[in-house]
Amino acid sequence: MWSNALRNVVKKYRKLIILAFALGLLTIIFGTIYASGQFILRSSANDPQVELAENTAQNLANGTSLDHALPSESIVDVRTSISPYVIIYDDAGNILSTNARLNNQLPEIPHGVLEYARKHDEHRVTWQPESGTRSALVVKHFSGTTSGFVIAGRNLREVEKNDNMLLIAVGVAWAMSTITSVAVFYFIV
């Protein structure tokens, strides 16, 4: 009895079921496209910091002095600048040197970030020190002549703008595909 009733419902709403399936499939496809693009954008945001952290850590492990370890003498405002910055910590978690400032103060990275890097040699993380300010950090633990941590970071403002543009582009493409699918089903099927 239930099987006959179900068959009748499926037969009656067949076109609607096919349309719902097609729209669901389109949503999954475009969601996957966005997620893939967003992953590529965010993971590539670490590229400059990886090089900077690894080179600085290697130099410090080989005995380079702190005076010569930072990439530049200019101060980088973590909140407003998209320039990379470096923070050098000793093994106890004290800041030794940095070209970074946040609200005219030395930025404080959570010690859990350092501890993870100590255990795993490296840590890549998104850090949000305050609302509206996000940075891509690469934390590298080093040991040699001295030991400690190098943090290389960069503001994610431009990456997030590109992510928003990707979301709009994929959203428009999804909407156009959805409208086209509905029109095809309405007029042709």
C-alpha positions as CSV (number, residue, x, y, z in Angstrom):
1,M,0.0,0.0,0.0
2,W,2.8,2.4,0.9
3,S,4.8,1.5,-2.2
4,N,1.8,2.4,-4.5
5,A,1.3,5.7,-2.7
6,L,5.1,6.4,-3.0
7,R,5.1,5.5,-6.7
8,N,2.1,7.8,-7.3
9,V,3.9,10.7,-5.5
10,V,7.1,10.2,-7.5
11,K,5.2,10.0,-10.8
12,K,3.2,13.1,-10.0
13,Y,6.2,15.2,-8.9
14,R,8.9,13.5,-11.1
15,K,9.9,16.8,-12.8
16,L,10.1,18.6,-9.5
17,I,12.3,15.9,-8.0
18,I,14.6,15.9,-11.0
19,L,14.9,19.7,-10.8
20,A,15.6,19.6,-7.1
21,F,18.3,17.0,-7.7
22,A,19.9,19.1,-10.5
23,L,19.8,22.2,-8.3
24,G,21.3,20.3,-5.4
25,L,24.1,19.0,-7.7
26,L,24.8,22.5,-9.0
27,T,25.0,23.8,-5.5
28,I,27.5,21.1,-4.6
29,I,29.6,21.7,-7.7
30,F,29.8,25.5,-7.2
31,G,30.4,25.1,-3.4
32,T,33.3,22.8,-4.2
33,I,34.7,25.3,-6.7
34,Y,34.5,28.1,-4.1
35,A,36.0,25.9,-1.3
36,S,38.9,24.9,-3.6
37,G,39.6,28.5,-4.6
38,Q,39.4,29.7,-1.1
39,F,41.8,27.0,0.1
40,I,44.3,27.9,-2.6
41,L,44.1,31.6,-1.8
42,R,44.6,31.1,1.9
43,S,47.3,28.5,1.7
44,S,49.3,30.6,-0.8
45,A,49.1,33.5,1.6
46,N,51.8,31.7,3.7
47,D,54.3,31.5,0.9
48,P,56.4,34.7,1.7
49,Q,56.3,33.9,5.4
50,V,57.6,30.3,4.9
51,E,60.7,31.6,3.1
52,L,61.2,34.4,5.6
53,A,60.7,32.2,8.7
54,E,63.0,29.4,7.4
55,N,65.8,31.7,6.3
56,T,65.7,33.8,9.5
57,A,65.6,30.7,11.7
58,Q,68.5,29.1,9.8
59,N,70.6,32.3,10.0
60,L,69.9,32.5,13.8
61,A,70.7,28.9,14.3
62,N,74.0,29.4,12.5
63,G,75.0,32.3,14.8
64,T,73.7,35.5,13.0
65,S,73.2,38.3,15.5
66,L,69.8,39.7,16.2
67,D,70.9,43.0,14.8
68,H,71.2,41.4,11.3
69,A,68.3,38.9,11.6
70,L,65.4,41.1,10.8
71,P,64.6,41.6,7.1
72,S,64.4,45.4,7.4
73,E,64.8,48.2,9.9
74,S,61.4,49.7,9.2
75,I,58.5,49.1,11.6
76,V,55.5,47.2,10.2
77,D,52.1,48.1,11.5
78,V,50.4,44.7,11.8
79,R,47.0,46.3,11.5
80,T,47.4,48.4,8.4
81,S,50.4,47.2,6.4
82,I,50.5,44.2,4.1
83,S,54.3,44.0,4.4
84,P,55.7,40.9,6.0
85,Y,57.0,41.2,9.6
86,V,59.2,39.1,11.9
87,I,59.1,38.5,15.6
88,I,62.0,36.6,17.2
89,Y,61.4,34.9,20.6
90,D,63.9,33.2,22.8
91,D,63.3,29.6,23.8
92,A,61.4,30.8,27.0
93,G,58.9,32.8,24.9
94,N,60.3,36.3,25.4
95,I,60.5,38.7,22.5
96,L,64.1,39.4,21.5
97,S,63.6,41.4,18.4
98,T,60.9,42.4,16.0
99,N,60.0,44.9,13.3
100,A,56.2,44.5,14.1
101,R,54.0,46.8,16.1
102,L,50.3,46.6,16.9
103,N,48.8,49.8,18.3
104,N,52.4,51.1,18.9
105,Q,53.2,48.1,21.1
106,L,55.0,44.8,20.6
107,P,52.5,42.2,19.4
108,E,51.9,39.3,21.8
109,I,51.4,35.9,20.2
110,P,49.7,33.3,22.3
111,H,52.3,31.0,23.9
112,G,50.3,27.9,22.7
113,V,51.3,28.8,19.2
114,L,55.0,28.6,20.3
115,E,54.5,25.4,22.1
116,Y,53.0,23.7,19.1
117,A,55.9,24.9,17.0
118,R,58.4,23.5,19.6
119,K,56.8,20.1,19.3
120,H,56.3,20.1,15.5
121,D,59.1,22.3,14.4
122,E,56.7,24.6,12.5
123,H,53.2,26.0,12.8
124,R,51.1,27.8,10.3
125,V,48.1,29.6,11.8
126,T,45.8,32.5,11.2
127,W,46.1,35.0,14.1
128,Q,43.5,37.6,14.9
129,P,44.9,40.0,17.6
130,E,41.9,42.3,17.4
131,S,38.6,42.6,15.5
132,G,39.3,43.4,11.8
133,T,43.0,42.4,11.9
134,R,44.0,38.9,10.7
135,S,47.5,37.7,9.9
136,A,48.9,34.6,8.3
137,L,51.7,33.4,10.6
138,V,54.4,30.9,10.1
139,V,56.2,30.0,13.3
140,K,59.5,28.2,13.0
141,H,61.4,26.7,16.0
142,F,65.2,26.8,15.7
143,S,68.1,25.5,17.6
144,G,71.8,25.7,17.1
145,T,74.2,28.4,18.4
146,T,71.0,29.8,20.0
147,S,67.5,28.5,20.1
148,G,64.1,30.1,20.0
149,F,61.3,30.9,17.6
150,V,60.9,33.0,14.4
151,I,57.5,34.2,13.6
152,A,56.9,35.6,10.1
153,G,53.6,37.2,9.5
154,R,51.6,39.2,7.0
155,N,48.2,40.9,7.1
156,L,45.5,39.0,5.2
157,R,43.6,42.0,4.1
158,E,44.3,41.6,0.3
159,V,43.8,37.8,0.5
160,E,40.4,38.3,2.1
161,K,39.4,40.9,-0.6
162,N,40.3,38.3,-3.3
163,D,38.3,35.7,-1.3
164,N,35.3,38.0,-1.3
165,M,35.6,38.6,-5.1
166,L,35.8,34.8,-5.6
167,L,32.7,34.3,-3.5
168,I,30.8,36.9,-5.6
169,A,32.0,35.4,-8.9
170,V,31.0,31.8,-7.9
171,G,27.7,33.1,-6.5
172,V,26.8,34.8,-9.7
173,A,27.8,31.8,-11.7
174,W,25.7,29.6,-9.4
175,A,22.7,31.9,-9.7
176,M,22.9,32.1,-13.5
177,S,23.2,28.3,-13.7
178,T,20.2,27.9,-11.3
179,I,18.1,30.3,-13.4
180,T,19.0,28.6,-16.6
181,S,18.2,25.1,-15.1
182,V,14.8,26.2,-13.9
183,A,14.1,27.8,-17.3
184,V,15.1,24.7,-19.2
185,F,12.9,22.5,-16.9
186,Y,10.0,24.9,-17.1
187,F,10.0,25.4,-20.9
188,I,11.5,22.2,-22.3
189,V,10.9,19.3,-19.9
